[in-house]
Amino acid sequence: GGGGVNNNNNNEREEEVEDGYDVRAAFEKEHKAVRKFKVVVVVVLVAAAVAVSAVVYRFTSNGERQNLQAEYNDYAAKFITNFHHLAVMRQWAAYSVAAQFTAKCLDNYGPEEKPWPN
């Protein structure tokens, strides 16, 4: 029973080493090479992703900055225009009130009325 197992292991070992070529050593050597290649591929992919991200950021941030500046200028111009418009409207409202008050005072002025401001 036990001797047969040992023979089997010896046969496997004999199959692994043929003509001075150790299959297990070759497999381990190949496995290390594949592992190194995987690391290189991952490093290249990460570097490519970082490079693409940097390029995309540079172009989009520049465009966004220009859009923000244009929007800011538009809103600032609208704010100044509206502020000026409101000031002019208040001035005209004051002129209208003054004209109405003057007309009312002149309307009440007559021979039997006391002159304004009494």
N, CA, C and O of each residue as an XYZ file, in Angstrom:
472
protein
N       0.799     -1.178      0.000
C       0.000      0.000      0.000
C       0.832      1.226      0.000
O       0.710      2.045     -0.911
N       1.742      1.414      1.055
C       2.490      2.647      1.170
C       3.554      2.762      0.105
O       3.877      3.862     -0.342
N       4.112      1.605     -0.313
C       5.170      1.627     -1.308
C       4.673      2.099     -2.651
O       5.408      2.735     -3.406
N       3.414      1.785     -2.956
C       2.851      2.211     -4.235
C       2.745      3.726     -4.325
O       2.939      4.310     -5.392
N       2.438      4.354     -3.200
C       2.312      5.817     -3.184
C       3.674      6.441     -3.447
O       3.787      7.415     -4.190
N       4.707      5.873     -2.831
C       6.043      6.413     -3.041
C       6.471      6.260     -4.494
O       7.095      7.152     -5.068
N       6.124      5.106     -5.086
C       6.445      4.903     -6.491
C       5.756      5.930     -7.371
O       6.331      6.435     -8.335
N       4.519      6.227     -7.023
C       3.737      7.198     -7.783
C       4.402      8.570     -7.706
O       4.522      9.261     -8.718
N       4.837      8.967     -6.498
C       5.512     10.254     -6.339
C       6.821     10.285     -7.120
O       7.178     11.296     -7.725
N       7.522      9.163     -7.095
C       8.774      9.107     -7.844
C       8.522      9.217     -9.341
O       9.287      9.855    -10.064
N       7.441      8.588     -9.801
C       7.100      8.678    -11.219
C       6.752     10.111    -11.600
O       7.151     10.596    -12.659
N       5.997     10.789    -10.721
C       5.646     12.191    -11.009
C       6.896     13.044    -11.073
O       7.035     13.892    -11.955
N       7.806     12.820    -10.137
C       9.042     13.607    -10.096
C       9.883     13.316    -11.341
O      10.521     14.209    -11.898
N       9.870     12.072    -11.759
C      10.611     11.718    -12.967
C      10.008     12.397    -14.185
O      10.734     12.773    -15.104
N       8.660     12.563    -14.205
C       8.016     13.226    -15.336
C       8.344     14.715    -15.339
O       8.476     15.327    -16.399
N       8.480     15.310    -14.105
C       8.766     16.736    -14.017
C      10.180     17.054    -14.509
O      10.421     18.119    -15.077
N      11.093     16.141    -14.289
C      12.471     16.367    -14.717
C      12.731     15.459    -15.909
O      12.908     14.249    -15.770
N      12.748     16.073    -17.073
C      13.017     15.308    -18.293
C      14.158     15.986    -19.035
O      14.126     17.191    -19.282
N      15.131     15.222    -19.376
C      16.296     15.711    -20.129
C      16.944     16.915    -19.451
O      17.372     17.843    -20.137
N      17.026     16.922    -18.125
C      17.661     18.006    -17.395
C      16.796     19.261    -17.293
O      17.287     20.308    -16.872
N      15.525     19.176    -17.667
C      14.623     20.336    -17.647
C      13.647     20.163    -16.494
O      12.827     19.245    -16.517
N      13.718     21.012    -15.505
C      12.848     20.929    -14.330
C      11.587     21.747    -14.608
O      11.643     22.975    -14.679
N      10.459     21.071    -14.763
C       9.188     21.726    -15.097
C       8.758     22.677    -13.984
O       8.294     23.784    -14.256
N       8.912     22.248    -12.729
C       8.474     23.067    -11.594
C       9.281     24.383    -11.545
O       8.710     25.454    -11.341
N      10.590     24.292    -11.730
C      11.432     25.498    -11.708
C      11.055     26.414    -12.863
O      11.002     27.633    -12.704
N      10.796     25.826    -14.020
C      10.390     26.639    -15.167
C       9.045     27.313    -14.901
O       8.847     28.476    -15.253
N       8.123     26.575    -14.277
C       6.814     27.140    -13.960
C       6.947     28.312    -12.990
O       6.302     29.345    -13.169
N       7.789     28.149    -11.958
C       7.975     29.222    -10.982
C       8.625     30.435    -11.630
O       8.260     31.573    -11.338
N       9.595     30.186    -12.516
C      10.254     31.283    -13.210
C       9.245     32.029    -14.088
O       9.213     33.260    -14.126
N       8.431     31.252    -14.785
C       7.405     31.857    -15.637
C       6.377     32.606    -14.801
O       5.921     33.677    -15.200
N       6.007     32.061    -13.650
C       5.034     32.695    -12.759
C       5.564     34.050    -12.275
O       4.813     35.023    -12.211
N       6.866     34.112    -11.931
C       7.461     35.382    -11.494
C       7.442     36.405    -12.626
O       7.171     37.584    -12.401
N       7.729     35.949    -13.836
C       7.731     36.849    -14.991
C       6.318     37.386    -15.248
O       6.139     38.568    -15.541
N       5.327     36.509    -15.136
C       3.942     36.928    -15.341
C       3.532     37.938    -14.263
O       2.859     38.925    -14.558
N       3.938     37.687    -13.018
C       3.620     38.597    -11.922
C       4.247     39.974    -12.167
O       3.599     40.999    -11.955
N       5.520     39.994    -12.618
C       6.180     41.261    -12.925
C       5.456     41.979    -14.056
O       5.270     43.195    -14.008
N       5.046     41.219    -15.083
C       4.323     41.819    -16.203
C       2.995     42.423    -15.752
O       2.600     43.495    -16.211
N       2.307     41.715    -14.841
C       1.042     42.236    -14.313
C       1.271     43.551    -13.584
O       0.496     44.494    -13.744
N       2.331     43.620    -12.786
C       2.646     44.856    -12.056
C       2.936     45.987    -13.043
O       2.476     47.114    -12.860
N       3.698     45.677    -14.085
C       4.020     46.692    -15.091
C       2.741     47.183    -15.776
O       2.567     48.385    -15.980
N       1.856     46.263    -16.125
C       0.597     46.634    -16.782
C      -0.240     47.526    -15.859
O      -0.790     48.532    -16.308
N      -0.340     47.170    -14.588
C      -1.129     47.973    -13.651
C      -0.519     49.367    -13.503
O      -1.243     50.362    -13.488
N       0.809     49.443    -13.393
C       1.479     50.744    -13.267
C       1.233     51.589    -14.521
O       0.965     52.786    -14.414
N       1.320     50.983    -15.697
C       1.073     51.719    -16.940
C      -0.377     52.202    -16.995
O      -0.631     53.340    -17.390
N      -1.322     51.359    -16.606
C      -2.735     51.764    -16.615
C      -2.992     52.913    -15.636
O      -3.712     53.858    -15.959
N      -2.408     52.829    -14.453
C      -2.580     53.911    -13.477
C      -1.963     55.204    -14.001
O      -2.562     56.272    -13.882
N      -0.776     55.110    -14.578
C      -0.128     56.300    -15.135
C      -0.952     56.902    -16.266
O      -1.072     58.124    -16.364
N      -1.520     56.057    -17.119
C      -2.358     56.545    -18.212
C      -3.617     57.218    -17.663
O      -4.036     58.260    -18.167
N      -4.215     56.627    -16.638
C      -5.412     57.223    -16.039
C      -5.094     58.574    -15.422
O      -5.874     59.516    -15.563
N      -3.966     58.683    -14.744
C      -3.562     59.965    -14.143
C      -3.303     60.998    -15.232
O      -3.705     62.154    -15.102
N      -2.638     60.589    -16.298
C      -2.342     61.521    -17.392
C      -3.626     62.015    -18.056
O      -3.777     63.212    -18.299
N      -4.541     61.107    -18.349
C      -5.814     61.497    -18.964
C      -6.600     62.414    -18.034
O      -7.177     63.407    -18.476
N      -6.620     62.083    -16.759
C      -7.335     62.928    -15.799
C      -6.730     64.322    -15.738
O      -7.462     65.310    -15.680
N      -5.415     64.417    -15.752
C      -4.753     65.724    -15.701
C      -5.074     66.546    -16.946
O      -5.339     67.745    -16.850
N      -5.052     65.909    -18.107
C      -5.360     66.632    -19.348
C      -6.813     67.093    -19.357
O      -7.100     68.238    -19.706
N      -7.723     66.213    -18.978
C      -9.147     66.573    -18.944
C      -9.385     67.703    -17.939
O     -10.129     68.640    -18.224
N      -8.757     67.615    -16.770
C      -8.911     68.667    -15.756
C      -8.401     70.000    -16.292
O      -9.035     71.038    -16.101
N      -7.259     69.965    -16.960
C      -6.675     71.219    -17.450
C      -7.600     71.894    -18.453
O      -7.823     73.102    -18.378
N      -8.137     71.124    -19.389
C      -9.003     71.726    -20.398
C     -10.352     72.143    -19.814
O     -10.838     73.235    -20.107
N     -10.957     71.294    -18.997
C     -12.282     71.639    -18.470
C     -12.198     72.756    -17.446
O     -13.084     73.610    -17.408
N     -11.163     72.781    -16.615
C     -11.081     73.837    -15.607
C     -10.856     75.183    -16.278
O     -11.384     76.196    -15.820
N     -10.084     75.208    -17.349
C      -9.853     76.461    -18.071
C     -11.163     76.948    -18.697
O     -11.492     78.132    -18.617
N     -11.905     76.033    -19.318
C     -13.192     76.406    -19.909
C     -14.195     76.855    -18.864
O     -14.920     77.829    -19.067
N     -14.236     76.141    -17.739
C     -15.159     76.522    -16.674
C     -14.792     77.878    -16.088
O     -15.670     78.678    -15.765
N     -13.503     78.132    -15.954
C     -13.059     79.428    -15.421
C     -13.496     80.555    -16.356
O     -13.942     81.608    -15.899
N     -13.367     80.332    -17.664
C     -13.794     81.356    -18.628
C     -15.302     81.545    -18.581
O     -15.781     82.676    -18.655
N     -16.066     80.450    -18.459
C     -17.522     80.555    -18.358
C     -17.924     81.293    -17.097
O     -18.831     82.126    -17.122
N     -17.252     80.992    -15.987
C     -17.558     81.662    -14.730
C     -17.282     83.152    -14.843
O     -18.077     83.962    -14.367
N     -16.177     83.525    -15.461
C     -15.841     84.942    -15.625
C     -16.887     85.634    -16.496
O     -17.300     86.754    -16.193
N     -17.316     84.980    -17.571
C     -18.327     85.571    -18.454
C     -19.657     85.729    -17.719
O     -20.309     86.767    -17.835
N     -20.067     84.697    -16.957
C     -21.311     84.801    -16.194
C     -21.215     85.904    -15.151
O     -22.166     86.661    -14.955
N     -20.080     85.997    -14.484
C     -19.897     87.038    -13.468
C     -20.020     88.419    -14.105
O     -20.682     89.301    -13.557
N     -19.390     88.606    -15.251
C     -19.471     89.905    -15.928
C     -20.904     90.218    -16.339
O     -21.347     91.359    -16.207
N     -21.639     89.214    -16.839
C     -23.039     89.424    -17.233
C     -23.890     89.827    -16.032
O     -24.655     90.789    -16.100
N     -23.750     89.077    -14.922
C     -24.546     89.392    -13.739
C     -24.171     90.746    -13.153
O     -25.038     91.485    -12.687
N     -22.884     91.072    -13.174
C     -22.460     92.380    -12.659
C     -23.052     93.499    -13.505
O     -23.514     94.506    -12.968
N     -23.040     93.329    -14.819
C     -23.621     94.349    -15.703
C     -25.126     94.477    -15.464
O     -25.652     95.589    -15.430
N     -25.824     93.350    -15.297
C     -27.263     93.398    -15.023
C     -27.538     94.076    -13.690
O     -28.466     94.878    -13.582
N     -26.737     93.761    -12.672
C     -26.927     94.357    -11.358
C     -26.755     95.869    -11.423
O     -27.569     96.616    -10.880
N     -25.697     96.317    -12.087
C     -25.445     97.764    -12.193
C     -26.563     98.439    -12.975
O     -27.031     99.513    -12.594
N     -26.995     97.811    -14.071
C     -28.081     98.381    -14.877
C     -29.370     98.466    -14.060
O     -30.044     99.496    -14.078
N     -29.716     97.404    -13.351
C     -30.936     97.412    -12.538
C     -30.842     98.417    -11.399
O     -31.817     99.104    -11.095
N     -29.681     98.507    -10.769
C     -29.510     99.469     -9.682
C     -29.700    100.888    -10.208
O     -30.371    101.700     -9.571
N     -29.110    101.193    -11.374
C     -29.265    102.514    -11.976
C     -30.729    102.763    -12.351
O     -31.258    103.852    -12.133
N     -31.375    101.737    -12.919
C     -32.782    101.874    -13.304
C     -33.655    102.168    -12.078
O     -34.530    103.033    -12.130
N     -33.415    101.449    -10.979
C     -34.192    101.704     -9.762
C     -33.951    103.103     -9.224
O     -34.888    103.751     -8.756
N     -32.718    103.583     -9.280
C     -32.417    104.940     -8.818
C     -33.154    105.971     -9.669
O     -33.706    106.936     -9.139
N     -33.164    105.769    -10.984
C     -33.870    106.688    -11.878
C     -35.374    106.645    -11.604
O     -36.037    107.682    -11.601
N     -35.915    105.427    -11.370
C     -37.350    105.310    -11.083
C     -37.711    106.018     -9.778
O     -38.754    106.667     -9.696
N     -36.862    105.899     -8.757
C     -37.119    106.603     -7.488
C     -37.075    108.113     -7.700
O     -37.876    108.850     -7.125
N     -36.142    108.568     -8.522
C     -36.039    109.998     -8.794
C     -37.308    110.493     -9.496
O     -37.850    111.541     -9.144
N     -37.775    109.734    -10.488
C     -38.995    110.138    -11.191
C     -40.215    110.054    -10.273
O     -41.136    110.862    -10.392
N     -40.225    109.086     -9.366
C     -41.326    109.011     -8.405
C     -41.316    110.247     -7.503
O     -42.375    110.797     -7.199
N     -40.137    110.685     -7.074
C     -40.044    111.894     -6.248
C     -40.488    113.116     -7.047
O     -41.176    113.985     -6.511
N     -40.103    113.195     -8.327
C     -40.553    114.310     -9.166
C     -42.072    114.316     -9.306
O     -42.702    115.373     -9.275
N     -42.655    113.123     -9.460
C     -44.117    113.029     -9.610
C     -44.827    113.473     -8.341
O     -45.810    114.211     -8.413
N     -44.351    113.040     -7.186
C     -44.961    113.437     -5.914
C     -44.832    114.944     -5.743
O     -45.776    115.608     -5.316
N     -43.665    115.484     -6.076
C     -43.462    116.936     -5.947
C     -44.395    117.697     -6.879
O     -44.955    118.723     -6.493
N     -44.567    117.198     -8.111
C     -45.454    117.860     -9.067
C     -46.904    117.798     -8.592
O     -47.636    118.781     -8.707
N     -47.326    116.645     -8.058
C     -48.693    116.526     -7.547
C     -48.916    117.448     -6.349
O     -49.959    118.095     -6.249
N     -47.955    117.509     -5.455
C     -48.075    118.353     -4.273
C     -48.133    119.824     -4.674
O     -48.907    120.604     -4.119
N     -47.290    120.190     -5.658
C     -47.297    121.571     -6.146
C     -48.630    121.895     -6.808
O     -49.184    122.972     -6.590
N     -49.150    120.974     -7.613
C     -50.433    121.204     -8.281
C     -51.557    121.326     -7.268
O     -52.435    122.174     -7.430
N     -51.553    120.513     -6.241
C     -52.591    120.569     -5.203
C     -52.530    121.909     -4.461
O     -53.556    122.525     -4.174
N     -51.314    122.339     -4.160
C     -51.163    123.620     -3.463
C     -51.624    124.780     -4.333
O     -52.282    125.702     -3.849
N     -51.276    124.735     -5.625
C     -51.682    125.804     -6.531
C     -53.186    125.775     -6.757
O     -53.807    126.821     -6.943
N     -53.785    124.562     -6.742
C     -55.216    124.423     -6.949
C     -55.982    125.034     -5.776
O     -57.053    125.609     -5.968
N     -55.447    124.914     -4.581
C     -56.119    125.459     -3.396
C     -55.838    126.951     -3.202
O     -56.417    127.581     -2.316
N     -54.976    127.501     -4.004
C     -54.636    128.910     -3.851
C     -55.662    129.753     -4.591
O     -55.892    129.544     -5.782
N     -56.273    130.689     -3.909
C     -57.271    131.558     -4.538
C     -57.564    132.733     -3.632
O     -56.954    132.879     -2.573
N     -58.537    133.603     -4.067
C     -58.840    134.807     -3.279
C     -59.384    134.488     -1.884
O     -59.048    135.175     -0.919
N     -60.218    133.457     -1.772
C     -60.794    133.159     -0.458
C     -59.948    132.190      0.347
O     -60.237    131.950      1.519
N     -58.899    131.625     -0.262
C     -58.024    130.690      0.429
C     -56.786    131.400      0.906
O     -56.320    132.371      0.309
N     -56.270    130.886      1.997
C     -55.003    131.430      2.478
C     -53.885    130.906      1.597
O     -53.933    129.739      1.208
N     -52.898    131.689      1.266
C     -51.812    131.178      0.443
C     -51.003    130.116      1.194
O     -50.862    130.147      2.416
N     -50.487    129.188      0.411
C     -49.666    128.101      0.954
C     -48.386    128.724      1.466
O     -47.907    129.665      0.833
N     -47.821    128.301      2.504
C     -47.951    127.132      3.342
C     -48.754    127.371      4.604
O     -48.716    126.525      5.498
N     -49.461    128.447      4.727
C     -50.214    128.716      5.965
C     -51.406    127.842      6.100
O     -52.140    127.945      7.083
